[in-house]
Amino acid sequence: MGTTRRTGRRRVGAGLMLAVFVIGCSGGQAGDTADSATMEAAEDAPEPAPAMDSGGGFDSGAGFDHDIETGEEPAHDGEVGSGDTALPTAVTLGRRVIRTATIELEDRDPAEVHDGVVRAVDQAGGFVATADLRRDRDGVLSGTVTVRVPSERLEPTLDDLEALADNTPVRRVEEQDVTVLSADLRAQLRNLEAFEEELRALLAEIGESSAEADELLRVYERIREVRAEIDRIEGRLDMVGDQVSLATITVRLTPSVAAAPVADPGWAPGETVRAALSAASRSLTAVADAAIWIGLAVLPVVAVIGLPALAVWAAWRRRQRIAETS
């Protein structure tokens, strides 16, 4: 009787293990195809579509029953209610939207515009994420500043930034609807969490029986893989939520053609002194080199050739004087 019961438990455990691996394989394929399918359906679907339509992942027929309701999305920062009087957009329709903008500010004094950008972003409740600024040889500032502001404050902030500069050659706003993507990720997360509970229950059941150690290790390894997938999806949801709640603005600061240089590029006495000292050093170096060449190269040659000639000439002059006196 005990042998029959142990055999039955092993058969149940083997069946559950087979279901575990089938579910895991189908879930991996669903995760790869979910992103592209949800992004294409975002613009056409009036309501968030039911999760896991594209890949056939962790469904209710895989060993546990769960009702997935993806039509209801929790409220999130960056979503604007339907009471706004502005023209309807993806945000005002209750969708989850990632908003990015690019604006170019052209002014005679880009440094003053930069200070105004920092003040405007701070008043909007945002912050400066990155700044890549530089000054040219005339001291004129230019570069790029990336800021993050609440999504509902994007347009007012762009208006404030545009008012800071003399000219705004570029002002561009882009929106990416991630409503269906968020719903699909949440559905995958719920299914994976339920799947993890089933696996832990299976692990406890196998542990109570006299199962072999390799069965326990296989179930434990599968639990570890599911937990890693849960952590990955939670990270993606956090990232999407941050991008939805905070819009990103790339601000390009450029000086206008009539921008006056901050520093006078005219007379620079320090440069003149350095140039004069450099010229004097080169002159003294040339004189020293000439003296060395004369002392080591010219004088020995003159001594070797000139001294015998001088001795011959002196002897000839002495003979001449003796001949004149006699």
C-alpha positions in Angstrom: 0.0 0.0 0.0 2.8 2.4 0.9 4.6 1.5 -2.3 1.5 2.2 -4.4 1.0 5.6 -2.7 4.7 6.6 -3.1 4.5 5.6 -6.8 1.3 7.6 -7.3 3.0 10.6 -5.7 5.9 10.2 -8.0 3.6 10.1 -11.0 1.8 13.2 -9.9 5.2 14.9 -9.3 6.4 13.9 -12.7 3.2 15.2 -14.3 3.5 18.5 -12.5 7.2 18.8 -13.5 6.2 18.3 -17.1 3.6 21.0 -16.8 6.2 23.3 -15.2 8.6 23.0 -18.1 5.9 23.4 -20.7 4.6 26.5 -19.0 8.1 27.9 -18.7 8.9 27.4 -22.4 5.6 29.0 -23.5 6.1 31.9 -21.1 9.6 32.6 -22.5 8.2 32.8 -26.0 5.4 35.1 -24.9 7.8 37.5 -23.2 9.8 37.9 -26.5 6.8 38.7 -28.6 4.8 40.8 -26.2 6.6 44.1 -26.7 6.2 44.4 -30.5 2.6 43.2 -30.4 1.5 45.6 -27.7 3.3 48.6 -29.3 1.5 48.0 -32.6 -1.9 47.6 -31.0 -1.6 50.7 -28.8 -2.9 53.2 -31.3 -5.9 51.1 -32.5 -7.2 49.6 -29.2 -9.9 51.8 -27.5 -9.3 49.9 -24.3 -6.3 48.0 -23.0 -6.4 44.5 -24.6 -6.5 41.3 -22.6 -3.0 40.2 -21.7 -1.0 37.5 -23.3 -3.0 37.4 -26.6 0.1 37.3 -28.8 2.2 34.5 -27.3 0.0 32.0 -25.5 2.1 32.2 -22.3 1.0 31.4 -18.7 -2.7 30.8 -19.3 -5.3 29.3 -17.1 -5.1 25.9 -18.7 -1.5 25.4 -17.5 -2.3 24.1 -14.1 -3.9 27.0 -12.2 -6.9 29.3 -12.8 -6.6 33.1 -12.8 -8.9 35.7 -14.2 -6.8 38.4 -15.8 -8.5 41.8 -16.1 -6.3 44.1 -18.1 -9.0 46.6 -18.9 -8.6 48.4 -15.6 -5.4 50.4 -15.1 -4.5 52.0 -11.8 -4.1 55.7 -11.7 -0.6 56.9 -12.3 1.3 60.1 -12.3 1.4 61.6 -15.8 -2.2 60.5 -16.6 -4.6 63.4 -16.9 -8.3 62.9 -16.2 -11.1 63.6 -18.7 -12.1 66.8 -17.0 -9.5 68.9 -18.8 -10.8 71.4 -21.3 -7.8 71.2 -23.7 -7.9 69.3 -26.9 -8.0 65.6 -26.3 -4.6 63.9 -26.5 -3.4 60.4 -25.6 -2.7 61.7 -22.1 -6.1 63.4 -21.6 -7.8 60.2 -22.7 -6.4 58.3 -19.8 -3.7 56.5 -21.7 -0.2 55.9 -20.4 2.2 58.0 -22.5 5.9 58.6 -22.6 6.5 62.2 -23.6 9.8 63.6 -24.9 10.5 67.0 -26.2 13.4 68.9 -28.0 13.7 72.6 -28.0 16.5 74.9 -29.3 17.0 78.3 -27.6 19.0 80.9 -29.6 20.0 84.0 -27.7 22.7 86.7 -27.5 23.6 85.5 -24.0 23.2 81.7 -23.7 24.6 81.8 -20.1 21.7 83.9 -18.9 19.2 81.6 -20.8 20.8 78.6 -19.1 20.1 80.2 -15.7 16.6 80.8 -16.7 16.1 77.2 -17.8 17.2 75.9 -14.4 14.8 78.3 -12.6 11.9 77.3 -14.9 12.5 73.6 -14.5 12.7 74.0 -10.7 9.4 76.0 -10.6 7.8 73.2 -12.7 8.8 70.6 -10.0 11.5 69.0 -12.2 15.2 68.7 -12.2 18.3 68.9 -14.4 19.3 65.3 -15.4 22.5 66.0 -17.5 24.3 69.1 -18.8 26.9 69.2 -21.5 28.1 72.8 -21.8 31.3 74.4 -23.1 32.7 77.9 -23.8 34.5 78.9 -27.0 37.6 81.0 -27.2 35.5 84.2 -26.9 33.8 82.9 -23.7 30.4 82.3 -25.3 28.4 79.4 -23.7 26.8 76.7 -25.8 25.7 73.0 -25.3 22.9 70.8 -24.3 20.9 70.4 -21.1 18.5 67.5 -20.4 15.8 68.1 -17.9 12.9 66.0 -16.4 9.5 67.6 -15.5 6.1 66.2 -14.6 4.4 65.0 -17.7 1.4 67.3 -17.2 3.7 70.3 -17.0 5.5 69.6 -20.3 3.7 72.2 -22.5 3.7 75.0 -19.9 7.4 74.4 -19.3 8.1 74.5 -23.0 6.3 77.9 -23.2 8.4 79.2 -20.3 11.6 78.1 -21.9 10.6 79.6 -25.3 10.0 82.9 -23.6 13.6 83.0 -22.3 15.3 83.2 -25.8 15.3 85.6 -28.7 14.6 82.8 -31.1 13.3 79.2 -31.0 14.3 77.4 -34.2 13.2 74.0 -33.0 10.4 72.9 -30.7 9.4 69.3 -31.1 7.2 67.0 -28.9 6.9 63.2 -29.3 4.5 60.8 -27.6 4.7 57.1 -27.2 1.6 55.2 -26.0 2.6 52.4 -23.7 -0.8 51.6 -22.3 -1.1 48.1 -23.7 2.6 47.4 -23.0 2.0 48.3 -19.3 -1.1 46.2 -19.1 0.7 43.2 -20.7 3.6 43.5 -18.3 1.2 43.6 -15.3 -0.6 40.5 -16.6 2.7 38.7 -17.0 3.7 39.7 -13.5 0.4 38.4 -12.0 0.7 35.1 -13.9 4.3 34.7 -12.9 3.6 35.4 -9.2 0.8 32.8 -9.3 3.1 30.4 -11.1 5.7 30.9 -8.3 3.1 30.1 -5.7 2.2 26.8 -7.5 5.8 25.9 -7.8 6.4 26.5 -4.1 3.4 24.4 -3.2 4.8 21.6 -5.5 8.2 22.0 -3.8 6.6 21.5 -0.4 4.6 18.5 -1.6 7.7 16.9 -3.0 9.7 17.6 0.1 7.1 15.9 2.3 7.3 12.8 0.2 10.3 10.5 -0.2 11.2 12.1 -3.5 14.8 12.0 -4.8 17.0 15.1 -4.4 17.2 15.8 -8.1 13.5 16.4 -8.3 13.7 19.0 -5.5 16.6 20.6 -7.2 14.8 20.9 -10.5 11.7 22.5 -8.9 14.0 24.8 -6.9 15.9 25.9 -10.0 12.6 26.6 -11.8 11.4 28.7 -8.9 14.7 30.7 -9.1 14.2 31.3 -12.8 10.6 32.5 -12.3 11.7 34.8 -9.5 14.4 36.3 -11.8 11.7 36.9 -14.5 9.5 38.5 -11.9 12.3 40.9 -10.9 13.0 41.8 -14.5 9.3 42.6 -15.3 9.1 44.7 -12.1 12.1 46.6 -13.2 10.6 47.3 -16.6 7.4 48.4 -15.0 9.3 50.8 -12.7 11.2 52.2 -15.7 8.0 52.7 -17.8 6.3 54.3 -14.8 9.2 56.8 -14.4 9.1 57.7 -18.1 5.4 58.2 -18.0 5.3 60.3 -14.9 8.3 62.5 -15.9 8.7 63.9 -19.4 12.2 64.5 -20.8 13.2 67.7 -22.4 16.4 68.2 -24.4 17.4 71.9 -24.4 20.0 73.0 -26.9 21.6 76.4 -26.1 23.1 78.2 -29.1 24.4 81.8 -29.4 22.8 84.1 -32.0 24.9 85.5 -34.9 25.0 88.9 -33.2 26.2 87.5 -29.9 29.0 89.8 -28.5 32.0 88.0 -27.1 32.3 88.0 -23.3 36.1 88.6 -23.4 37.8 91.2 -25.5 39.9 89.4 -28.1 42.1 92.5 -28.7 45.4 93.5 -26.9 46.7 90.8 -24.5 49.9 92.1 -22.8 50.6 88.7 -21.2 50.8 87.1 -24.7 53.1 89.9 -25.9 55.5 89.4 -23.0 55.6 85.6 -23.5 56.2 86.1 -27.2 59.1 88.6 -26.5 60.7 86.3 -24.0 60.4 83.4 -26.4 62.1 85.4 -29.2 64.9 86.5 -26.8 65.4 82.9 -25.8 65.7 81.8 -29.4 68.2 84.6 -30.2 70.4 83.8 -27.2 70.2 80.1 -28.1 71.4 80.9 -31.6 74.3 83.0 -30.3 75.4 80.2 -28.0 75.2 77.7 -30.7 77.3 79.8 -33.0 80.0 80.3 -30.3 80.1 76.5 -29.7 80.5 75.9 -33.4 83.3 78.5 -33.8 85.2 77.2 -30.7 84.9 73.5 -31.5 84.8 73.4 -35.3 86.3 76.6 -36.9 89.2 77.5 -34.6 90.9 74.0 -34.7 90.8 74.0 -38.5 92.2 77.6 -38.6 94.9 76.6 -36.1 96.0 73.5 -38.1 96.0 75.3 -41.5 96.9 78.9 -40.5 99.8 78.5 -38.1 102.1 76.8 -40.6 101.2 79.4 -43.1 101.9 82.2 -40.6 105.3 80.7 -39.7 106.3 80.6 -43.4 105.1 84.2 -43.9 107.0 85.3 -40.8 110.3 83.7 -42.0 109.9 85.2 -45.4 109.5 88.7 -43.9 112.6 88.2 -41.7 114.7 87.4 -44.8 113.3 90.4 -46.5 114.4 92.7 -43.7 117.9 91.2 -43.6 118.3 91.7 -47.3 117.3 95.3 -47.1 119.7 96.2 -44.3 122.7 94.5 -46.0 
